[in-house]
């Protein structure tokens, strides 16, 4: 009888201990919201007319919804107030033009939110916040109540600070800005300061998380060369620094994409770069997050409506209806017009030449100039219908090369590029290389290159092929890229080699159009990596590679050459 009583007593103790542990674990969890690139600007009295005659005449000439930013920010704060979140993180570019009036108005909105909800807000600066002469000291003064007044440490030389978030977590907010410019401005002094803060967090028994404006991991292949202003300089090796600091989760913004990517070193340590898209641009997303001992649970949320009473005058009833019932559709329409205006910043002769210069050297050879002029003349032709009687279009030119062109809703290559960008911005992109849009884009590029080759000499063609080989020399598939470069430039004419080239470069194509192994929107990021058996892990990788090479890719190629024949003769 005594033994039974003891057993019952011990069982009760175990249950109570487990219950207490659960309560303790629950108490240690944090619920919060992450937003980035709010690009706040007070609403004008009347909406501008930037695109007369179009449905979205009021679209801004930037990708941001500046006339609507006040209403968007208010809707965001309303959703945050109704959530279970304890605080908000904002990862830079709080304002668009960086005027002091924008900063003070934004700070007042955040102050009203804190006072009415009791929830805290933590901010860090972005490059837009300093466009009009606001100093770092002035920034810290305006946003004193949003991280700085309760900071444990503030860096005198930057806007960086640390703050306890409750329980066992500590925020390291890192000022990654080069004053007034887009590229990062992280200095050795700032890294030394971060070293000290990370060591102090460990000494205090705190788990650090971080936020900053710039990405530190590549979210698209070659980001450090294609979009160097959006990622920290490679020589800083920020990924290794975060691992050494014991930081597993880093919240970033700047690029306006919705993406999560990770890096794991040889010691099986992992760090995540959690980039959140602009709240003030399509697709107008923010994140809710729950951090606990088991990991970080992320959910994506969108601004699906705004209060029309907070908007300026001048909208048509149709647009007002769209903004109050399907704001994402409105944001997408405005984004399309802005993209058309801004395309020359990214897909012009000068833009491409600058990108190639970063790959192959400071100066491109003068004899490549005719190639660029001819290529851009061809690539921006209409796809299906000539713009004038007797004119050219890419589909007709492609058929002249024996290609079968898939029908899509895209009229130009710019339309295709906008589609790819919008899919990437929304996160969880899933466009395999045999998708009709990908096939059409490859055909357009191939057709434009083939037409261009008629206008340039053999020396130019061979020189550009050599540049391509040099640009991708350090990549995993140098032969594939080299062969593809030769093939596309007309230096090789062999259908079998063409199929082999497509087979080999398909992973490169997919890296731009398909998400990596980490989901972007609704995803759980574990606090610890699963234990791995090195031998078993290696065998699994080999098996997966073989399965990919001999099943998925040939199946995709079969679809390319049948359902969407890319180079059918």
N, C-alpha and C positions, 0 to 999 in steps of 0.2 A: 504493500500500500504506500509506504514511504517513497519507494522507488518511483511509483506512478506519479505521486505528487511532485517529486523533484523533476521528473520529466516534463510534467505539465508546466511547472514553474519556469524551467529552462526554455521551453517552447514559447511561453509568453514573452520571456525576455528577448528571445531571438526575433519574434515578431515585432516587438516594440523597438528593438534596435534597427531592424530593417525599415520600419516606419519612420523612425527618426532620421535614418540615413536619407530616405527619399525626400523628407521635408528639407533636410540640409542641402541636398542636391538641387531641389527645386528653388530654394532660396538663393543658391549661387548662380542660377541661370539669369540671363539678361534678355529682355525683349526691347528691340529698338528699330528705328527706321533709318534707311540710308538714301540720300538723294545727292545729286551732283549737278553742276552746271545749270543752276536755276536761271542765270542770265536775266536777273530781275531788272525791270525798268517800269517806272510809274506809267500808268495808262495815259495816252494822249486824250484830248477832248474828242477828236474825230479820227477815225481810222484812215490811214493814207491810201491813195490809189496808185499802186506801183505797177499794176498790169492791167491797163484799161481794156475793157471789152471781154475779159476772161471771168470765169466764175469766181476764181480766187484772186480778184483784183487787189485785195488788201494784203496779200502775202508779202512778208518782209523780204528784202533783198539779201538777207542772210538766211541760213537754215533755221533761225530761231523765230519764235512767235512773240515778237517784242510787244506788239499792241495788245496781245492777250496775256502777257506775262503776269500782270497783277491778278487777273482772274484765275490763272493757273496756280499761282502760288497760294492764293486764298483757298482754292479747292484742295490742294495738297495738305495744307495745314488743317483743314476741316477733317480730312480723312485721318490724318495723324492724331488729331484730338480724340476721335472716336475709336482709335485702335487701343490695343493693350500695351503699346510701346511705352517705355520709360523715358526715352530720350531720342533725339534726332542727330544724325551725323550729316553734315553737308560738305562735300569734298571739293570745294573751290568753285571759282567763277560765280560767286553769289550775284554779281551784277554784270550787266553787259558792257557798258561803256566806262565803268569805273568812276563815274561822277560822284562827288561827295553826296549830292542829293539822292542818288540811287542807293548809296550805302546807308544813309540815315533812314530812308524810307524802309529799306529791307530790315534794318535793325529794329525799327519800331514795330513792324509786323511780327518779328520773332519775339520781341519783348511782350507784346500783347498775347501771343500764344503761350509763352511761359507763365504769365500771370493768370491766365484764365484756366489753364490745364494743370499747372504744377509740374509739367514735364520740361526737361532740360533740352537745350540745343547746343551742339558743339560744331564749330565751323573751322575751316582752314581756307587760306587764300588761293586764288587761281590767277592766271595771267591777265584775264579781263579786268580783274579788280584793281589793277594799277595803270590802266590805259590813260587816265587823265590826271596823273600827278598826285594821287593819294599815296602818302608815304606808308611804310610799314608801321611806324609808330601810330599814325593816324588810324590805320586799319585796326590795330589792337585796341585803340581807344574807343572806336565806334562799336566794335564787337566785344567789348570788355565783358559783358554779361553772358557770353556764349562760348565759354571755355577759359578765357584769360583770367577772370576775377577769381575763379576757383582752382586755377592751375597750381600744381605742385611745383613746377619749374617752367620758366619762360626763357627762351633763348633771346639774349639781348640783340643778336645780329640778324634775327629772322622772326617770322611769325610762328615758329614752332613752339609747342608747349606739351606738357603732360597733365593728365587729370585722372583721378580715380573714377571709375564708372559704377561703383557699387560692388559689393562682394569682393571677389578676388581678381577683378579685371582692371587693367590700366590702359588708357588711351595714350598713344604717342602720335600727336598731330604734327606732321612734317611739312614745313614750307619748302616746296620743291621749285619755287618760281625764280626765274632770272628777271629781275625787276623790269616790268614793262615789255617783256618779250615772251614768246611762246615756249622756247626751249627751256630745259631744266637749269636751275641755278644752284644745285646742291654743291656745297663747298666742303673742303676738308674740315673746316671748323664745325660745320653743322654735323658731319658724320661723327666727329669726336664727341659732340654734345649728345648725339643719339646713343653712342656707345655708353656714355655715362648713365643716361636715363634707362637704358635696357638693363644695365648692371644693377641699378638701384631698384628696378622693378623686381628683379630676381631676389635681391636681398630682402625686399619687403614681402616676399611670397606672393607677388602679383603676376598674373598672366597678361602679357602685353598684346594689344592689337594696335594696328596703325591705320592712319588715313593720310593721303596726300593727293595732290591734283594729278600728277603725271603717272602714267603706267610705268612699271619697271620690268614687266615681262611682255614679250611680243604676243599680241592678240591676233595678228595676221602675219603670215610669213613675210619676212624681210621688212617688218615695220620699222626697225631702227634705221633702214636706208630709204624706204619709201616715205615714211612719215616720221622723220627723226625728231621733230619738235614735240611729239606726243609721248615720248618715252625717254626715261632717264638714259644718259650716255652709257654705252656698254662698258666703258672702262671703270665706271663706278662699281660695277658688279653688285648692284643693290640686292639681287636675289640671294647672294651668299651672305651679305650683311644682315638681311632680315633673318636668315636661318641662324646665324651666329647670335643675333639678339633674342632669339627664342620667339619670334613673331611668326605665327602661322597664317594669320588672316590680315590682308592689307586691302583697304577700300580706296579705290581710285576713280578718276573720271577723265575729263579733258577731251578724249577722242569722240565722245558722244555715241559710243557703242555700248551694247549690253552684252557683256561677255565675262566669263570666268575661265581663267587658265591657271596652270600650276607648274611648279618646278620641283623635282625631287633630286637631291644630290646623291653621291655615292654612299653616304652614311644613312640613306633612307630617311632623310629629313625633307619635309615638304612645306612649301609656302604657296599660298594662293593670292593671285592678283584679281580682285573682284571689282571689275570696272562697271560702273552704273552709267547708263545713258543720260543725256540731258533731259531734265524735267521739262524744259521749255522748248523742246523740238521733238518732232516725230521720233519714236512712238510715245513720248511723254510718260516714261516709266519711273517708278521708284521701287525700293525694296523694303520688305519687312524682314527682320532677322531675329533669330533666337539663338543665343550662345550659351552653351552648357558644357559640362565635363565631356559629354559624348561628341560634341562637335558644333557646327554652325548650320542652322537650318534657314535657308533663304526662300522667300516667295516674292514674285514680281507683282506689282500693282500698277494700273494705268489711270491716267486722268481721263475719265470717260465722259465727263460733262463739266461745264462751267456755269456759274451763275450769270445770266445775261445782264443783270443789273450792274455788274462790275465791269462791263465792257464799255469801250468808247462808243460814240455815235457813229453811224455811217454804214452799218452792215445791212445787207438785204435780209428780208424775212427768211429766205432759203438758207442763208449761212447761219443765221441765229438759230434756226431749227436744228441744223446739223451740229452746231456747237453744244446744244443742250441735250441732244439725244445720242450723238455719235461723234464725240470730239476727236477721236483718233482718225476718223475719216477726214475731218477738216484739216487736222495737222498734216496728214499724208498729202492732201491736195496742195497745201501751201509749200510743203517741203519740195514737191516736184518742181514748182516754179523757181524756187530759190536755187535748186540744184542746176537748173538750166543756166541761170546767171553766173553761178560760181564754177561752172565746169572748167573754165580756162585756167583756174588755179591749180587743177589737178590733172587735166587731160589735154593740155596744149603742147605745142612743140617745145616751148621753154620748160614746162613742167617735166615732160619726159626726159628732156636733155639733162635737167638738173638731177633727176633720179639716176640716170645712167652715169652721170659724173660721180655720184656718190658710190656707185658700184666699181667703176673702172678708173677713176682718177679725176683730177680737177678739171681737165679740159677734154672735150671730145674733139676728134680730128675734124678739120675743116671740110674734108671731102665727104663727111656724113650729112652735112647740111641739106644737100639735094634729096637725100633719102627721107629725112624728117618732113620736109615740105611736101613731097609727093605722098608719103604715107598718110599724113593728116588730111590732105585733100581727098584721099580715097576713103579713109575710115569714117569720115563724117558725111558721106553720101547717104541718101535715104536707103533703107533696106529693101523695100518692096516696090515702091512707086517713084519714078523719077520726079524731081521737083518741077521740071519743065518739059514740054514736048521735045523729044529727041535727046533728052538728057540721060545720064547714067544712074543706075541703082545697083546696090551690092548684090541683090538676088539675081539680076540678069547676068552680072559679071561672074557670079558663082556658078550659075548654070553653064556659062561658057567654059568653065573649068571642069564640067562634068559633075558638079555637086548637086545634091537634092536638098533644097532648103526647107526646113520645117516652118510651118505657119505659126506665128505668135501675134500678140497684140502690140508688139514693140515696133515702132516705125523707124527708129534710128538706133545707132549704137549708144548714144547718150541715154535713150530710154532703157536699154539693157543695163547699162552701168548704174543708172538710178535704181533699177529694180534690185540689182545685187547689193547695193549699198543699203537700201531700205530693209532688205531681208537680214543683212548683217547687223544693222542697228537694232532690230527687234529681238535679236538673240535666238539661240537654238536653230540656227540656219541649217537647212537640209536640202541642198541642191547638188545631187551627185553629177558626175561629169557627163552622164548620158541624159540629163534633163534637157528638154528642148531649148531652153534659154541658154544653157551652157553650150550646147551644140551650135546654136545659131551664132553665138558670140565667137566661138572658135572659127566658124566658117567665114564670118565677116573679117576677122583679123587675117586669116589665111588668104582670102580674096584680095584684101587691101595690100598685103605684102606681095602677092603674086603680081598685081598690077604695078606696084611700085618697082618691082625688079626689072620691068621693061624700060624704066627711065634711068636706071643707074648702071654703072659699068661693073665688070667682074671684080675689079679691085675693091670697090666699095662694098660689094656683097661679101667678099671674103673677109674684109676688115671687120664688118659688123658681126659676122659669125665668130670671129676671134674674140671680139668684145664680149659676146654672149658667153663664150666658154670661160673667159677670164672672170666675168661677173659672178658665175655660179661655181667657180672652181672648188670652193669649200663645201658645197652642198652634198647631200647624201647620194644624189643621182647625177653626177657631173656628166657622165656619158649620155644619159637620156636628154639632158638639157642641151648639150652640145649637138647631138644628133638632131634634136628638134629645131635648133637654131639653123643648122645647115639646111634641113629639109624645108622649113618655112621660107628660107631665103632662096630656094630654087637650086641649091648646090647639090642636092641629091634627088634623084627621081626614081624611087623604088617603092612600089606599093607594099611589099612585105616589110621593108624597113619602116614605112609609115605606120603600119599596124603595130610593130614592135615599139616604135617611139611613143605612140599613144598609150600602149600598155605600160611603159615605164614612167611616163610623165603624169599619168592619171592621179597618183597620190599628190603631186604638186598642184594639179588643178583643183582637186578636192579640198586642199588645205585652205583655199580662198573661199570656197562656196559651201563647205560643210563644217559643222562644229567639231571640236575636239572631243575627247572622252569625258570632259566635264560639262554638264549642262549649264545653261546660262541664267535661266529664270527661276524655276522651282527646283532647288537642288539641296541636298544635304552633304556638307563637307566634313568628314570625320575629323576628330581631334587627334587621332593617331592612325598611322598607316597600318594596314593589316600585315601580320607577319607573313613573310614570304620564304619559300624554299628556293634558293637560287637556282638549283638544277631544274626543279619543276617549272619555275618561272621562265627559264631559258627555253625549255622544251615547249611550253605553251606559246611563247613568242614565235618560235620556229613553225609550229603547227598553224598558228593564225596567219603567219606570212604565206605559208604554202597554200592554205585555204583561200586566202585573198587572191593570190597570184593565179590559181588554177580554177577558181569558181566565179568569184564575184566580178573580177575585172574582165575575163573573157566574156561573161554574160553581158556585162555592160557594153563591151566592144561589139558583141553580136547585135545588141539593140542599136548601137550607133550605125552599123553597116546595113541594118535591115529596116527597123522601124523609123529611125532617124538617120539615114545614110549620110555620113559626113563627107566621104570621099568616094562615093560610088561612081564608077566610070560608065 
